């Protein structure tokens, strides 16, 4: 009786799958036409503002039982495949392969994009600036360790704009070819990863030798096939290098989060839920910063972040990085920036882009 019911339900699934394949291909054909129109108009294939609107629309449609996160994951790959049909897209990220930057890039752009690891953050900027690669993804701040100064320095001088932001929870895994954790005698990883898991390691491996290497990805490569060694790294590293995950989420602080920025040419359009990043410097006089900040306060513009950053060639002078809620085309933001320009010695808009709150 049970077998008969299962067969009936499986036939229903089969019919739904058939319909899904037909609809996905119909959608793909429309995407190809969209790509042609974009090409004729010189419009970029990747449009983070439009993609944000699509995901918001899908969330409104979703009545379950699929979770919002599951639906977003499914459509991220559908959209990624559509972009690939329009024009293959390249993304530079801070390497090596299987780093957390690589994981963030894959989760944001989808598997159909083409990813190119770079040896440093500056190299990511360089490759996109000279148009060798379409887009770049760079870390800008970590919830535990603060801002990434190299990224901030390059944002001051680059002609590129911030086009999107991504939040990734940093979850570490114990990765090994060993069948049992009791067999492990030595653990490799980057010093940061070892530090992030030190309580877990003392509890579970009090007598194990810990060895520092240049990256979590390199650690995973080193332990492949070794039954008494393990590495700490991302789940992606285990997947890429074909090594088993023995334990997941072993970091001591589960709130460890890194914010990444997508950098490229052009401007992101208004979505209704946007963030604008800028940098400014004020005169070296009493009250100048207070005066600048009053431009935001009077218009009730929320500042998501304000951080001082030393000016490279001027001792004891600082610029201020600001993230504010709103888009550069919003009237109250326009008024604020117009007033701010009069109160500052330097002002640069780094980009307006869709605001992201949820971690990937």
LINKAHU-V390961 format. One record per backbone hydrogen bond with DSSP energy under -1.0 kcal/mol. CO is the residue of the C=O (numbers start at 1). NH is the residue of the N-H. If there is no record, write none. Layout:
CO_NH ; CO_NH
This chain:
1_5 ; 2_6 ; 3_7 ; 4_8 ; 5_9 ; 6_10 ; 7_11 ; 8_12 ; 9_13 ; 10_14 ; 11_15 ; 12_16 ; 13_17 ; 14_18 ; 15_19 ; 16_20 ; 17_21 ; 18_22 ; 19_23 ; 20_24 ; 21_25 ; 22_26 ; 23_27 ; 24_28 ; 25_29 ; 26_30 ; 27_31 ; 28_32 ; 29_33 ; 30_34 ; 31_35 ; 32_36 ; 33_37 ; 34_38 ; 35_39 ; 36_40 ; 37_41 ; 38_43 ; 47_51 ; 48_52 ; 49_53 ; 50_54 ; 51_55 ; 52_56 ; 53_57 ; 54_58 ; 55_59 ; 56_60 ; 57_61 ; 58_62 ; 67_71 ; 68_72 ; 69_73 ; 70_74 ; 71_75 ; 72_76 ; 73_77 ; 74_78 ; 75_79 ; 76_80 ; 77_81 ; 78_82 ; 79_83 ; 80_84 ; 81_85 ; 82_86 ; 83_87 ; 89_114 ; 90_135 ; 91_116 ; 92_137 ; 93_118 ; 96_99 ; 99_103 ; 100_104 ; 101_105 ; 102_106 ; 103_107 ; 104_108 ; 105_109 ; 106_110 ; 110_113 ; 114_91 ; 116_93 ; 118_95 ; 120_124 ; 121_125 ; 122_126 ; 123_127 ; 124_128 ; 125_129 ; 126_130 ; 127_132 ; 127_133 ; 128_131 ; 135_92 ; 136_263 ; 138_261 ; 140_148 ; 141_259 ; 142_146 ; 146_142 ; 148_152 ; 149_153 ; 150_154 ; 151_155 ; 152_156 ; 154_158 ; 161_264 ; 164_262 ; 166_260 ; 167_360 ; 168_258 ; 169_171 ; 172_250 ; 173_233 ; 174_246 ; 174_247 ; 175_231 ; 180_183 ; 181_184 ; 185_209 ; 186_230 ; 187_211 ; 188_232 ; 189_213 ; 190_194 ; 191_195 ; 192_196 ; 195_198 ; 196_252 ; 197_201 ; 198_202 ; 199_203 ; 200_204 ; 201_205 ; 205_208 ; 209_187 ; 211_189 ; 215_219 ; 216_220 ; 217_221 ; 218_222 ; 219_223 ; 223_226 ; 228_185 ; 228_186 ; 230_188 ; 231_175 ; 233_173 ; 234_238 ; 235_239 ; 236_240 ; 237_241 ; 238_243 ; 244_176 ; 247_174 ; 253_256 ; 256_170 ; 257_143 ; 258_168 ; 259_140 ; 259_141 ; 260_166 ; 261_138 ; 262_163 ; 262_164 ; 263_136 ; 264_161 ; 273_355 ; 274_326 ; 275_353 ; 276_324 ; 277_350 ; 277_351 ; 278_322 ; 279_348 ; 280_320 ; 281_345 ; 281_346 ; 283_285 ; 285_288 ; 287_291 ; 288_292 ; 289_293 ; 290_294 ; 292_295 ; 293_297 ; 294_298 ; 296_301 ; 297_300 ; 302_325 ; 305_323 ; 307_321 ; 309_319 ; 311_314 ; 314_317 ; 317_311 ; 319_309 ; 320_280 ; 321_307 ; 322_278 ; 323_304 ; 323_305 ; 324_276 ; 327_330 ; 330_334 ; 331_335 ; 332_336 ; 333_337 ; 334_338 ; 335_339 ; 336_340 ; 337_341 ; 346_281 ; 348_279 ; 350_162 ; 351_277 ; 353_275
